Every structure is written in C-alpha cells, then in structure tokens.
C-alpha cells in the first residue's frame, strides 16, 4: 500500500513533479523516497532539507526548509487511517531531513501513526550527518521505541577530499562518529556510497576509504549509486565547464570491486539497485562477498559480455 507509487524503483526519484493532494494527504513538489519505501505511506513531515548544501544533490534546491504543523499531519494520518487502516505496514517520513525536527514533534507524529495503524512495522526517514550531530542517543532511542527504527544516511565517500569537494559538511571521522550514535540507539542504518565521486584521480582511494568508513559503521544496509550531475546543482555547473570526470562503466566496475573487496562488515545487506548503476548486484555480507567480487572480476576480464545497463534504461 502506498499513497504515492510513481518512480517506486528509484532512490532519489521524484514521486510527483507538481504539488497535489489526494484526499487530505498533501505533498509539496518534489517528493522523493528510497527504493525500499515503494509500498510505504509517505508522510511529508518536513519540507526540504535543513542542510541543503551537498553539491551533487538537486532534490530540495527549490524548497525552504520547514517543519509542518503537527495538527496538519495528524489530520492526514487520520485520513490515511480511514482509507487504508490495517494495510499500512511501513511509513516513510519525508522530506530530506525529518530527523532534524524536535524530538517532541517527531514523538507526536509517531504516537499518531502507532494509534492509527495497528499493523505498522516500521517508520523510517532520511538522516543527514548534521541531524545526527544534534540528535542525542537518548532522543534517538526514545524515537526508536516509538517506531522510528531506520535511517537512510548518505555517506557518499570515506575520502576527506571527496567529501570536501561534495560539500558534505563533515569529514570521514565525523561521519563514523555520528553514525555510531545511531547504532548506540539501536537504530538500523541504510547507507549510500557514490561511485565515481572521486573522479579518475581519486577513484581507488575513494573506494578504499569508503570501504574503511562503511566497515567502521557496519550498517544493516549498504548501497551504491553512480554520481550523476543533475540540473540546478554546483556539480552540474562544474560538469558543464568540463571539470567533472565521467567514469566509464568499466571504470565504475573496477571502483565497485575495490570497494567491495575492502569491506569488512557483519550482517549487512548489499544492493546496487538504484537506476543510476550500470550493474545490478545484490548479496549478504560477508557471506556473498567473494561471489560479488568474482562477478566484478568477470566483468573486468570480459567487458564485451558484461551485463551493463544501457543508457536508456538508467535514470535519475
């Protein structure tokens, strides 16, 4: 069940490209959600992203960050209860940084969701490093007890220069520190790494350092995306001036192999199912690590027969 199902395969894919409402569920353009939230009720608890400085991200450039009134959200939850009731098992709190909102506000939203949906299994949201910096372990634990059990964290890279170039706002060690706060609160993390973010010059170092950071965090989920310039971002402007390397599918496969080979995690699920990827891989780590690296070795040894996604299949 989901109120919004358009673009359901894509991380960072807009659900709609215009403002609309269906019943009393209101969405302000553009609306995004991770692939695994395809069947979730999407509740736009906040508008935009409180940080909104990442040079590669155009998802919230046209929005001024704000927290929506709790009373409005309760009305929308009540409408969804009447329409869907027991069918709601997962809820995703949009937009890009709902975790930055006050604990009391989020607790109120979660209490309303728990009361409305008897079969609710999970509530999740995006979490920026900045929101994890200001959110205490105690507050995260409280919200986890109320149902907010998973965060989506864009690590992007473990290489400090790459993080600086991406205007991520933190270095690698700070990324590890804030992610471990979520672990301490027993919140599951779904993390993303941007293949190609270091260009050719830093490709191997970006892969190795990203593997080091992800290994230190040992998240429940690990996924890779391919960095792709999108309009209205600093990255796009740099690409237009010829200042951004675009790695070939084979170079990206080599970077991914380096990343996977360097991972030392326990009980993590790996996916490269975002539409920006040229290769779709999946497995459980560490159990499937050797098999995944082996698949990439075959691609590198025989690129002519590699199952690369054609450009027309890939998307943003």
MIDREN-453571 format. One record per residue (C-alpha): residue number from 1; residue in one letter; y, x, z. Coordinates in steps of 0.1 Angstrom, whole numbers, plus 5000, padded with zeros to 4 digits. Example, Ala and Ser with C-alpha at 12.3 -4.5 7.8 and 13.67 -1.06 7.14 Angstrom:
BEGIN
k = 1, r = A, py = 4955, px = 5123, pz = 5078
k = 2, r = S, py = 4989, px = 5137, pz = 5071
This chain:
BEGIN
k = 1, r = X, py = 5000, px = 5000, pz = 5000
k = 2, r = X, py = 5034, px = 5012, pz = 4992
k = 3, r = X, py = 5068, px = 4996, pz = 4986
k = 4, r = X, py = 5076, px = 5024, pz = 4961
k = 5, r = X, py = 5049, px = 5038, pz = 4939
k = 6, r = X, py = 5067, px = 5053, pz = 4909
k = 7, r = X, py = 5062, px = 5090, pz = 4905
k = 8, r = X, py = 5034, px = 5090, pz = 4930
k = 9, r = X, py = 5017, px = 5122, pz = 4920
k = 10, r = X, py = 5047, px = 5145, pz = 4924
k = 11, r = X, py = 5062, px = 5164, pz = 4953
k = 12, r = X, py = 5100, px = 5161, pz = 4950
k = 13, r = X, py = 5097, px = 5134, pz = 4923
k = 14, r = X, py = 5122, px = 5106, pz = 4925
k = 15, r = X, py = 5107, px = 5072, pz = 4932
k = 16, r = X, py = 5137, px = 5055, pz = 4915
k = 17, r = X, py = 5167, px = 5067, pz = 4897
k = 18, r = X, py = 5191, px = 5039, pz = 4909
k = 19, r = X, py = 5200, px = 5021, pz = 4940
k = 20, r = X, py = 5180, px = 4989, pz = 4946
k = 21, r = X, py = 5164, px = 4968, pz = 4972
k = 22, r = X, py = 5132, px = 4948, pz = 4973
k = 23, r = X, py = 5133, px = 4922, pz = 4999
k = 24, r = X, py = 5152, px = 4939, pz = 5027
k = 25, r = X, py = 5139, px = 4974, pz = 5021
k = 26, r = X, py = 5170, px = 4993, pz = 5009
k = 27, r = X, py = 5168, px = 5026, pz = 4990
k = 28, r = X, py = 5197, px = 5048, pz = 4980
k = 29, r = X, py = 5192, px = 5069, pz = 4950
k = 30, r = X, py = 5174, px = 5092, pz = 4946
k = 31, r = X, py = 5143, px = 5088, pz = 4967
k = 32, r = X, py = 5116, px = 5115, pz = 4969
k = 33, r = X, py = 5083, px = 5119, pz = 4987
k = 34, r = X, py = 5053, px = 5142, pz = 4987
k = 35, r = X, py = 5022, px = 5135, pz = 4966
k = 36, r = X, py = 5001, px = 5127, pz = 4996
k = 37, r = X, py = 5025, px = 5099, pz = 5006
k = 38, r = X, py = 5018, px = 5079, pz = 4974
k = 39, r = X, py = 5003, px = 5050, pz = 4993
k = 40, r = X, py = 5027, px = 5051, pz = 5022
k = 41, r = X, py = 5055, px = 5028, pz = 5032
k = 42, r = X, py = 5087, px = 5048, pz = 5026
k = 43, r = X, py = 5114, px = 5041, pz = 5051
k = 44, r = X, py = 5148, px = 5058, pz = 5043
k = 45, r = X, py = 5157, px = 5066, pz = 5079
k = 46, r = X, py = 5183, px = 5092, pz = 5069
k = 47, r = X, py = 5203, px = 5097, pz = 5037
k = 48, r = X, py = 5204, px = 5131, pz = 5021
k = 49, r = X, py = 5197, px = 5164, pz = 5037
k = 50, r = X, py = 5217, px = 5178, pz = 5067
k = 51, r = X, py = 5214, px = 5214, pz = 5053
k = 52, r = X, py = 5215, px = 5207, pz = 5015
k = 53, r = X, py = 5223, px = 5244, pz = 5006
k = 54, r = X, py = 5190, px = 5255, pz = 4991
k = 55, r = X, py = 5200, px = 5269, pz = 4957
k = 56, r = X, py = 5169, px = 5256, pz = 4938
k = 57, r = X, py = 5170, px = 5220, pz = 4952
k = 58, r = X, py = 5188, px = 5192, pz = 4935
k = 59, r = X, py = 5172, px = 5164, pz = 4953
k = 60, r = X, py = 5202, px = 5154, pz = 4975
k = 61, r = X, py = 5232, px = 5171, pz = 4959
k = 62, r = X, py = 5249, px = 5138, pz = 4953
k = 63, r = X, py = 5245, px = 5125, pz = 4988
k = 64, r = X, py = 5264, px = 5129, pz = 5020
k = 65, r = X, py = 5240, px = 5132, pz = 5049
k = 66, r = X, py = 5240, px = 5104, pz = 5074
k = 67, r = X, py = 5216, px = 5087, pz = 5098
k = 68, r = X, py = 5211, px = 5050, pz = 5091
k = 69, r = X, py = 5217, px = 5024, pz = 5118
k = 70, r = X, py = 5186, px = 5017, pz = 5139
k = 71, r = X, py = 5192, px = 4980, pz = 5137
k = 72, r = X, py = 5191, px = 4980, pz = 5099
k = 73, r = X, py = 5158, px = 4999, pz = 5099
k = 74, r = X, py = 5143, px = 4975, pz = 5124
k = 75, r = X, py = 5152, px = 4947, pz = 5100
k = 76, r = X, py = 5134, px = 4965, pz = 5072
k = 77, r = X, py = 5104, px = 4972, pz = 5093
k = 78, r = X, py = 5102, px = 4935, pz = 5103
k = 79, r = X, py = 5103, px = 4925, pz = 5066
k = 80, r = X, py = 5076, px = 4950, pz = 5058
k = 81, r = X, py = 5055, px = 4937, pz = 5087
k = 82, r = X, py = 5057, px = 4901, pz = 5072
k = 83, r = X, py = 5049, px = 4913, pz = 5037
k = 84, r = X, py = 5023, px = 4940, pz = 5044
k = 85, r = X, py = 5013, px = 4939, pz = 5080
k = 86, r = X, py = 4978, px = 4953, pz = 5086
k = 87, r = X, py = 4979, px = 4970, pz = 5052
k = 88, r = X, py = 5004, px = 4997, pz = 5063
k = 89, r = X, py = 4985, px = 5028, pz = 5075
k = 90, r = X, py = 5010, px = 5055, pz = 5067
k = 91, r = X, py = 5048, px = 5057, pz = 5068
k = 92, r = X, py = 5070, px = 5084, pz = 5053
k = 93, r = X, py = 5105, px = 5088, pz = 5068
k = 94, r = X, py = 5129, px = 5099, pz = 5040
k = 95, r = X, py = 5153, px = 5115, pz = 5031
k = 96, r = X, py = 5151, px = 5152, pz = 5031
k = 97, r = X, py = 5157, px = 5159, pz = 5068
k = 98, r = X, py = 5149, px = 5130, pz = 5090
k = 99, r = X, py = 5138, px = 5152, pz = 5118
k = 100, r = X, py = 5174, px = 5163, pz = 5124
k = 101, r = X, py = 5182, px = 5129, pz = 5138
k = 102, r = X, py = 5185, px = 5123, pz = 5176
k = 103, r = X, py = 5152, px = 5121, pz = 5194
k = 104, r = X, py = 5162, px = 5087, pz = 5209
k = 105, r = X, py = 5168, px = 5073, pz = 5173
k = 106, r = X, py = 5135, px = 5086, pz = 5160
k = 107, r = X, py = 5117, px = 5073, pz = 5191
k = 108, r = X, py = 5132, px = 5039, pz = 5184
k = 109, r = X, py = 5120, px = 5039, pz = 5148
k = 110, r = X, py = 5085, px = 5050, pz = 5158
k = 111, r = X, py = 5083, px = 5023, pz = 5185
k = 112, r = X, py = 5093, px = 4997, pz = 5160
k = 113, r = X, py = 5067, px = 5009, pz = 5135
k = 114, r = X, py = 5039, px = 5010, pz = 5161
k = 115, r = X, py = 5047, px = 4975, pz = 5172
k = 116, r = X, py = 5049, px = 4962, pz = 5136
k = 117, r = X, py = 5018, px = 4978, pz = 5121
k = 118, r = X, py = 4985, px = 4976, pz = 5141
k = 119, r = X, py = 4966, px = 4999, pz = 5117
k = 120, r = X, py = 4993, px = 5026, pz = 5115
k = 121, r = X, py = 4976, px = 5060, pz = 5114
k = 122, r = X, py = 5004, px = 5085, pz = 5106
k = 123, r = X, py = 5041, px = 5088, pz = 5103
k = 124, r = X, py = 5055, px = 5119, pz = 5086
k = 125, r = X, py = 5087, px = 5134, pz = 5073
k = 126, r = X, py = 5102, px = 5165, pz = 5057
k = 127, r = X, py = 5114, px = 5191, pz = 5082
k = 128, r = X, py = 5139, px = 5219, pz = 5074
k = 129, r = X, py = 5139, px = 5252, pz = 5093
k = 130, r = X, py = 5173, px = 5241, pz = 5105
k = 131, r = X, py = 5160, px = 5209, pz = 5121
k = 132, r = X, py = 5131, px = 5228, pz = 5136
k = 133, r = X, py = 5156, px = 5252, pz = 5151
k = 134, r = X, py = 5174, px = 5225, pz = 5171
k = 135, r = X, py = 5144, px = 5203, pz = 5179
k = 136, r = X, py = 5127, px = 5212, pz = 5212
k = 137, r = X, py = 5090, px = 5215, pz = 5216
k = 138, r = X, py = 5092, px = 5188, pz = 5242
k = 139, r = X, py = 5110, px = 5164, pz = 5219
k = 140, r = X, py = 5085, px = 5171, pz = 5191
k = 141, r = X, py = 5056, px = 5164, pz = 5214
k = 142, r = X, py = 5072, px = 5132, pz = 5226
k = 143, r = X, py = 5077, px = 5120, pz = 5190
k = 144, r = X, py = 5042, px = 5131, pz = 5181
k = 145, r = X, py = 5028, px = 5109, pz = 5209
k = 146, r = X, py = 5048, px = 5081, pz = 5193
k = 147, r = X, py = 5032, px = 5087, pz = 5159
k = 148, r = X, py = 5053, px = 5113, pz = 5141
k = 149, r = X, py = 5023, px = 5137, pz = 5136
k = 150, r = X, py = 5030, px = 5156, pz = 5104
k = 151, r = X, py = 5060, px = 5176, pz = 5089
k = 152, r = X, py = 5064, px = 5189, pz = 5054
k = 153, r = X, py = 5080, px = 5223, pz = 5056
k = 154, r = X, py = 5093, px = 5242, pz = 5026
k = 155, r = X, py = 5086, px = 5279, pz = 5034
k = 156, r = X, py = 5093, px = 5288, pz = 4997
k = 157, r = X, py = 5088, px = 5326, pz = 5004
k = 158, r = X, py = 5080, px = 5351, pz = 5031
k = 159, r = X, py = 5102, px = 5377, pz = 5015
k = 160, r = X, py = 5136, px = 5381, pz = 5031
k = 161, r = X, py = 5154, px = 5389, pz = 4999
k = 162, r = X, py = 5139, px = 5360, pz = 4981
k = 163, r = X, py = 5148, px = 5337, pz = 5010
k = 164, r = X, py = 5184, px = 5350, pz = 5009
k = 165, r = X, py = 5186, px = 5345, pz = 4971
k = 166, r = X, py = 5173, px = 5309, pz = 4976
k = 167, r = X, py = 5200, px = 5303, pz = 5003
k = 168, r = X, py = 5172, px = 5291, pz = 5025
k = 169, r = X, py = 5192, px = 5298, pz = 5057
k = 170, r = X, py = 5165, px = 5317, pz = 5076
k = 171, r = X, py = 5146, px = 5349, pz = 5073
k = 172, r = X, py = 5108, px = 5352, pz = 5074
k = 173, r = X, py = 5105, px = 5358, pz = 5111
k = 174, r = X, py = 5127, px = 5328, pz = 5119
k = 175, r = X, py = 5106, px = 5307, pz = 5096
k = 176, r = X, py = 5075, px = 5317, pz = 5116
k = 177, r = X, py = 5092, px = 5311, pz = 5149
k = 178, r = X, py = 5103, px = 5276, pz = 5142
k = 179, r = X, py = 5070, px = 5266, pz = 5125
k = 180, r = X, py = 5051, px = 5277, pz = 5156
k = 181, r = X, py = 5073, px = 5254, pz = 5177
k = 182, r = X, py = 5058, px = 5225, pz = 5157
k = 183, r = X, py = 5023, px = 5240, pz = 5164
k = 184, r = X, py = 5031, px = 5241, pz = 5201
k = 185, r = X, py = 5039, px = 5205, pz = 5200
k = 186, r = X, py = 5006, px = 5198, pz = 5182
k = 187, r = X, py = 5023, px = 5185, pz = 5150
k = 188, r = X, py = 5005, px = 5192, pz = 5117
k = 189, r = X, py = 5024, px = 5212, pz = 5091
k = 190, r = X, py = 5021, px = 5208, pz = 5054
k = 191, r = X, py = 5038, px = 5239, pz = 5039
k = 192, r = X, py = 5050, px = 5247, pz = 5004
k = 193, r = X, py = 5055, px = 5281, pz = 4987
k = 194, r = X, py = 5075, px = 5285, pz = 4954
k = 195, r = X, py = 5056, px = 5306, pz = 4928
k = 196, r = X, py = 5080, px = 5326, pz = 4907
k = 197, r = X, py = 5108, px = 5326, pz = 4932
k = 198, r = X, py = 5110, px = 5364, pz = 4933
k = 199, r = X, py = 5111, px = 5369, pz = 4896
k = 200, r = X, py = 5091, px = 5397, pz = 4880
k = 201, r = X, py = 5106, px = 5424, pz = 4901
k = 202, r = X, py = 5095, px = 5409, pz = 4934
k = 203, r = X, py = 5065, px = 5389, pz = 4922
k = 204, r = X, py = 5039, px = 5409, pz = 4940
k = 205, r = X, py = 5060, px = 5414, pz = 4972
k = 206, r = X, py = 5069, px = 5377, pz = 4972
k = 207, r = X, py = 5032, px = 5368, pz = 4970
k = 208, r = X, py = 5021, px = 5392, pz = 4997
k = 209, r = X, py = 5049, px = 5384, pz = 5021
k = 210, r = X, py = 5044, px = 5347, pz = 5016
k = 211, r = X, py = 5007, px = 5351, pz = 5024
k = 212, r = X, py = 5017, px = 5370, pz = 5056
k = 213, r = X, py = 5041, px = 5343, pz = 5068
k = 214, r = X, py = 5017, px = 5314, pz = 5059
k = 215, r = X, py = 4989, px = 5333, pz = 5077
k = 216, r = X, py = 5011, px = 5337, pz = 5108
k = 217, r = X, py = 5018, px = 5300, pz = 5108
k = 218, r = X, py = 4982, px = 5289, pz = 5098
k = 219, r = X, py = 4993, px = 5254, pz = 5087
k = 220, r = X, py = 4970, px = 5224, pz = 5082
k = 221, r = X, py = 4980, px = 5222, pz = 5045
k = 222, r = X, py = 4992, px = 5248, pz = 5021
k = 223, r = X, py = 5005, px = 5240, pz = 4986
k = 224, r = X, py = 5022, px = 5259, pz = 4958
k = 225, r = X, py = 5049, px = 5248, pz = 4934
k = 226, r = X, py = 5064, px = 5266, pz = 4905
k = 227, r = X, py = 5101, px = 5273, pz = 4909
k = 228, r = X, py = 5118, px = 5254, pz = 4881
k = 229, r = X, py = 5156, px = 5253, pz = 4875
k = 230, r = X, py = 5169, px = 5217, pz = 4877
k = 231, r = X, py = 5204, px = 5205, pz = 4868
k = 232, r = X, py = 5232, px = 5205, pz = 4892
k = 233, r = X, py = 5219, px = 5234, pz = 4913
k = 234, r = X, py = 5230, px = 5270, pz = 4916
k = 235, r = X, py = 5196, px = 5281, pz = 4903
k = 236, r = X, py = 5202, px = 5261, pz = 4871
k = 237, r = X, py = 5236, px = 5277, pz = 4866
k = 238, r = X, py = 5221, px = 5311, pz = 4871
k = 239, r = X, py = 5193, px = 5303, pz = 4846
k = 240, r = X, py = 5219, px = 5291, pz = 4820
k = 241, r = X, py = 5235, px = 5326, pz = 4823
k = 242, r = X, py = 5202, px = 5343, pz = 4818
k = 243, r = X, py = 5200, px = 5355, pz = 4854
k = 244, r = X, py = 5166, px = 5339, pz = 4863
k = 245, r = X, py = 5132, px = 5353, pz = 4853
k = 246, r = X, py = 5109, px = 5326, pz = 4840
k = 247, r = X, py = 5074, px = 5339, pz = 4846
k = 248, r = X, py = 5047, px = 5331, pz = 4821
k = 249, r = X, py = 5017, px = 5310, pz = 4831
k = 250, r = X, py = 4996, px = 5342, pz = 4832
k = 251, r = X, py = 5021, px = 5360, pz = 4855
k = 252, r = X, py = 5022, px = 5330, pz = 4878
k = 253, r = X, py = 4984, px = 5330, pz = 4879
k = 254, r = X, py = 4985, px = 5367, pz = 4889
k = 255, r = X, py = 5011, px = 5359, pz = 4916
k = 256, r = X, py = 4990, px = 5330, pz = 4929
k = 257, r = X, py = 4959, px = 5352, pz = 4930
k = 258, r = X, py = 4978, px = 5378, pz = 4951
k = 259, r = X, py = 4990, px = 5351, pz = 4975
k = 260, r = X, py = 4955, px = 5335, pz = 4980
k = 261, r = X, py = 4939, px = 5369, pz = 4984
k = 262, r = X, py = 4963, px = 5377, pz = 5011
k = 263, r = X, py = 4959, px = 5345, pz = 5031
k = 264, r = X, py = 4942, px = 5347, pz = 5065
k = 265, r = X, py = 4942, px = 5311, pz = 5078
k = 266, r = X, py = 4918, px = 5289, pz = 5096
k = 267, r = X, py = 4911, px = 5253, pz = 5088
k = 268, r = X, py = 4938, px = 5250, pz = 5061
k = 269, r = X, py = 4936, px = 5228, pz = 5030
k = 270, r = X, py = 4950, px = 5244, pz = 4998
k = 271, r = X, py = 4964, px = 5224, pz = 4969
k = 272, r = X, py = 4983, px = 5233, pz = 4937
k = 273, r = X, py = 4986, px = 5197, pz = 4926
k = 274, r = X, py = 5024, px = 5195, pz = 4921
k = 275, r = X, py = 5032, px = 5187, pz = 4884
k = 276, r = X, py = 5052, px = 5220, pz = 4881
k = 277, r = X, py = 5020, px = 5240, pz = 4883
k = 278, r = X, py = 5002, px = 5253, pz = 4853
k = 279, r = X, py = 4969, px = 5255, pz = 4871
k = 280, r = X, py = 4954, px = 5228, pz = 4894
k = 281, r = X, py = 4934, px = 5243, pz = 4922
k = 282, r = X, py = 4920, px = 5229, pz = 4955
k = 283, r = X, py = 4899, px = 5241, pz = 4983
k = 284, r = X, py = 4895, px = 5245, pz = 5021
k = 285, r = X, py = 4904, px = 5278, pz = 5036
k = 286, r = X, py = 4889, px = 5302, pz = 5045
k = 287, r = X, py = 4856, px = 5286, pz = 5031
k = 288, r = X, py = 4867, px = 5284, pz = 4995
k = 289, r = X, py = 4890, px = 5315, pz = 4994
k = 290, r = X, py = 4866, px = 5336, pz = 4974
k = 291, r = X, py = 4859, px = 5308, pz = 4949
k = 292, r = X, py = 4896, px = 5302, pz = 4944
k = 293, r = X, py = 4903, px = 5339, pz = 4938
k = 294, r = X, py = 4874, px = 5340, pz = 4915
k = 295, r = X, py = 4887, px = 5312, pz = 4894
k = 296, r = X, py = 4920, px = 5330, pz = 4891
k = 297, r = X, py = 4902, px = 5363, pz = 4882
k = 298, r = X, py = 4885, px = 5344, pz = 4853
k = 299, r = X, py = 4919, px = 5331, pz = 4841
k = 300, r = X, py = 4934, px = 5366, pz = 4842
k = 301, r = X, py = 4903, px = 5381, pz = 4824
k = 302, r = X, py = 4902, px = 5354, pz = 4797
k = 303, r = X, py = 4937, px = 5338, pz = 4794
k = 304, r = X, py = 4930, px = 5323, pz = 4760
k = 305, r = X, py = 4905, px = 5299, pz = 4775
k = 306, r = X, py = 4924, px = 5293, pz = 4807
k = 307, r = X, py = 4929, px = 5256, pz = 4816
k = 308, r = X, py = 4968, px = 5259, pz = 4817
k = 309, r = X, py = 4986, px = 5226, pz = 4817
k = 310, r = X, py = 5006, px = 5222, pz = 4785
k = 311, r = X, py = 5044, px = 5219, pz = 4790
k = 312, r = X, py = 5045, px = 5182, pz = 4781
k = 313, r = X, py = 5021, px = 5174, pz = 4810
k = 314, r = X, py = 5041, px = 5194, pz = 4835
k = 315, r = X, py = 5070, px = 5176, pz = 4852
k = 316, r = X, py = 5097, px = 5178, pz = 4878
